[in-house]
Amino acid sequence: MLNLSQKNIESKKGEIAMSEAYQVISFVENQNMKIEVLEYQKLGGNDNFSVAEKLFFAQKSNIKLRQVRITLKNSSLTAESGALQFMKGNISLKSLGGTSAKGFLKGIASSVLANESMIKPQYHGSGIIYLEPSFKHFMIVELNNEEIIADKGLFYCCESTVSTSVQAMKNISSAIAGGEGLFQTKVSGNGYCVFEIPVPEDELVEFELQNEMVQVDGNFTLFRVGNIDFTVEKSSKSIFGSVASGEGLLQTFRGTGKVFIAPTLPVYEKLGYILNQVPSSK
């Protein structure tokens, strides 16, 4: 079943690579590659006082810069277009977009539907790849002949043994009322995959369902794994009861598998909205 990355690694010789700038907060490794998430402990800033002020408050709020580093061992990595920052070693690059007109059109359709880049570059060989740093969070998962249905735009990179495509909603009403649109991202196969998620991994709530149901009032379910059906249903038998209860329509996940929910995501979004409405003071 789905395996999450190793978290909260203790600082022991041989287990973790440390520097004065960053530490490895999560990693996985097999015979093909090693994937690490680096976290920069402190940004020194530059001669821009405005930037320095923002960095000061970011550090006080425990907002840190993170970066994904991949060590290839004569293997291949597929990543989002534009994710590369720099690389070192004997690594070749090709684009996975399809050379035929049919493949090109299929790439365009997938990119629009899943909110991802049309052409995904593939890196092959041996060496080290650094992807673009971000203040968001990264989650590493291992797929064992299974698939993940992910919210649009979360995919970041994966082993070449893992494929990405789009998953269509079963009905239009669920797509419109559920806030996810008609399509989501499907990641399937065997190997490691990295997702860029909007909240820390330890703030995710994982539900393992055995022919059960989970209902969510809002659009903050990030992933589902296994035989899970997604629909949007009324919170009560009658629409009048739904309106009276104040809940209305609920995202409903039913079946056997796992559902990953980010309950803190709506809080961050509401705080951001409130702060954007407050006029700045000098």
Buried (B, 14 or more C-beta within 10 A) or exposed (E): EBEBBBBEBEEEEEEBEEEEEBBBBBBBEEEBBBBBBBBBEEBEBEEEEEEEEEBEEBBEEEEBBBBBBBBBEEBBBBBBBEBBEEBEEEBEEEEBBBEEEEEBEBBBEBBEBBBBBBBBBBBBBEBBBBBBBBEBBBBBBBBEEBBBBBBBBBBBBBBBBBBBBBBEBEEEEBBEBBBBBBBBBBBBBEBBBBBBBBBBBEBBEEBEBEEBBBBBEBBBBBBBBBEBEBBBBBBBEEEEEBEEEEBBBBBBBBBEBBBBBBBBBEEBBEEEEEEEEEEEEE
